[in-house]
Amino acid sequence: MIIKDLISIIEDFAPLSAQEKYDNAGLIVGDDNEEIDSALLCVDITEDVVDEAITKGCGVIIAHHPIIFSPIKTITNRSYIDRVLIKAIKNNIALYACHTNLDSIYGGMSWKLANELSLSNCTLLDGDLSTMRGFGIVGELEKEIEVLEFLKIVKSRLNIGAIKYSDLCHTKVRKVALCTGSGGSLLDKAINSGAELYLSADFKYNSYLDAKSRIIIADIGHFESEYCVIDLLFDIIRKKISTFVVHKSEKTKNPINYLV
């Protein structure tokens, strides 16, 4: 497989034109004309993930989060980003990121998470309804359920260490809003959607106060909400090519630990 042919499969689904202006999705390190035998999928490109790629003979690592966001003036070995870049280049491993373009596209990250949580009748939370491009979704559970019971299901299915949630202004939930990653900016959209519960990550302290009596917000963790990217990217690639070897990383892990 030529790297650029693999990239074209991903970008046919999630074009780079769909990424946010601040983002740095796309090929970050490597020659897209290189021939590779396999790819490794992960959430973040860490030193452990690069070591895993070396061990498995993967010529490219495809991540959700770009390893480089801001301009780099030096590459020295002082930060994990430096060490990842040096190790990847020394071992001829290309690095690619599919970030906000995969978040905003129809069928992308929030849609995948909604499917994992068995939500139906889904629609876009924020964006262009005519193209269905935007962020977050609103969907419905099969039947109304106790809020804490549903949060226990979410915790179990997504393997979450802990869920932070606001006051239970509703005792039951049927309509759920969600956004993978940091979705605090869409809180008002979630409230206006009529959802009883909003699942996302990285909420600010004041968000819990703003939500009071209007909606329940539940912080399920940034990594946990986006771990579904591995299965999503795997499915995107597998639908187009069935013989190319694609590995799901065993070393991608949440940098946040929980004391339970």
N, C-alpha and C positions, 0 to 999 in steps of 0.2 A: 504494500500500500504506500502510495506517495502521500506525504503529509498534507499537501494542498487539496488532495482529493478527499481525505478524511475531513478536513476543515470545511470543504464545500457542502458535505452532508449535514454538518452541524449548522452551518450558516444558512442553508436552504430553509431550515426550520426556524432558526433564531438569527436573522440577519444583523450584522453589526450596526446597521442604520437604526435599529430599535434600541440601542443602548443610550443611557443618559450621558449628557455632555461631560460630566465629571469622571466618567468611567474609563477603564483601560482594557476593555475586552478585546479578544483576538489573539493572534500569535505574538507572544512577548519575547521569547527566546527561540532561536533556531532557524533553519533553512527549510522553507516549505516545499522545496524540491527533493528533500531527502526521502529515501525509501526506508520504511520501518516495518517491523514484523508484528508489533503489538502496541496497544495503548493502555494507559492506566488512568482510571477515573477517581477523582477525590473532591473534597470540599475545599481544602487549603493545601497549597504546596509547601510542605515542611521538609526538613532534612530527613526525617524518617521516611516520608513518602518518596523522596528522591532515591534513598537507599533501596526502598522496595522496588522502584522502577529499574534500578541497576540489577538487582537480584533476578527480577523477572524478565529482563531483556527488553523492556519497553522503550521505544524510541521517542515517545511523546507522553507527557502528562497533561491531561485535560482536567482543569479545576473550575470550580465556580468562582472563587475569589481570585482576582489578579494578584500575582506576587508583587507587582509594581503598580502603585497608584500615583505617587508623586515622582517628579524628576529625581534621578540619582546622580550625584556629582562624583562620588567615589564608590568603588567596590573593594573593600578591604578585608573583610572576615570578621568584623566587629558585631554585625547584626545577623539574625537568622536569614534575612533576605539576602545579604551578601553571600553567606555560606551556601544558600540554596542555588543562587545564580552561578557561583564558581563551580560547585559540584556538578550542576546540570551541564554547563558548558564543557567542562573537562570530560564528561562522559557522553557528550554528543546527544543529550536528551532535550528535545524541544519542549517548551512550556506554553500552554494555551489556556485562555480563560474565557468562559461563557457566563457572563455575569448579568447585568441589568437587561441585556437583550433577551436572555432566557427568562428573566423575571416578568418582563412586560408583554411577552408574546402570548397569543391565545394557545392554550394547552401547555403553558410553561409551568413555572415553579408552584405558584399558588394553586393552579388547577390540579397539579400532581398531588399536592398535600391534601386538597379537598377530597380527591379520590381515595387517598389512604384513610381518610376519616369518614368515608361513606356519605359524603354530602351529595345531594342531588339538586336539580333545578338551579344550577349555578349560573351566576352572571357576574359581570365585572364590578368591582367595588369603586374604582376610580380610573377614568380614562375615556377613550373614544368608543362608544358602544357600537358605532357603525363598523369599525374595524376590529373591535374587541381587543384592542391593544391598551394596556394600562397595568395597574398594580392592584393586587388583592382580588378576592372574590367574595360573593355572598351566596350561601347555599342553605339547604334545609336537611335536617335529619329525617329519617323515615318516620319517626314519631317523637313527640315531646318527651323529654327525659329530665330527671333531676340534674341540676347544674353540676354538683360535685360528682355525681355518678359519671357524667359525660367527661369531666376533667380527669377522672381516674382512667377512663378508656383512652383518652388522649395521651396521658402519661405512660400508659402501658404500650400502646401501639408505636409511639415515637421514642420509646426508651429514654424518657426524660427523668433527670435526677430530681428536679423540683420544679413546681409551677407556682409562680407568684400571681395572685389574683386580687382584684379589688372587692369592695363590699358587695355582698350578694343582693343586689337590688331586684333580682328575679330569682325565684326558687327553681324554675324549670326553663329549659331551653329547647327551641325547635329551629330557629333561624340563627345561623352562625356566619359571622364575617371573619375572614382571616387574611393575613398577608405574611409571606415568608420573609425572614430577615427583619430589619428595623422598620416596623410599620407604624410607629407612634404618630407620624404626621398625618395619617389617615383616620385618626380617631373620630373626628367630626363626621367623616364620610360613613364610618361604621355606625355611628349613632343615628345618622339620617337614613340609613338603610333599613332601620326597623329591627335589626338583629338584637337579640338579647345578650349575646356574647361575642367578644372580639378577641381572636387568638393572633398573637404576633410576638415580637421580641423587642428588647431594649427600650421599654417604656420609661419615660422620665417620672420622677416622683410626683410631680404635679398632675400627671395624667390620671393617676389613681384618684386624685381629688376631683378632677374634671369629670370623671366617669360616674361619680357618685349619683345614684338614683336614676341614671339614664341608660347605662349599659355596664355589663361586667367585662373588664379587660383581664386577660390571662396572658402572662409572659411565659412562653414555653421554651425560651432560649433561642439565641440566634443560630447556633450550630444545629440544634435539634430540629428547628423549623426548616433548615435547608439541607439536611442530610439526604432528603429525597432526590437531590440533584443527581446522585450517582445512578440510581435506577432510571431516572428520566433520560439522562445522556446515553445510558446503555440501550434503552429502548429506541431512541432516535437513530443511533448507529445501526443497531441490529435490524431495524426495518428495511434499511437500504443494503446492508452487506451482512451476510450470515457466516462467512468463512473467516473473516478477519478476527484475530484474537483481541478481545477487550477485557481487561481485568478490572474488577471493582476493588479499590484499595482496602487493604486490611489494616493499614497504618494511619489512615485519616482519623483523627480523634478530636474530641472537644477540648479546647485549651482550658476550659473552665471545669473545675471539680466541685463536687458537692459533699458536704458533711451531713449525712442523713442520720 
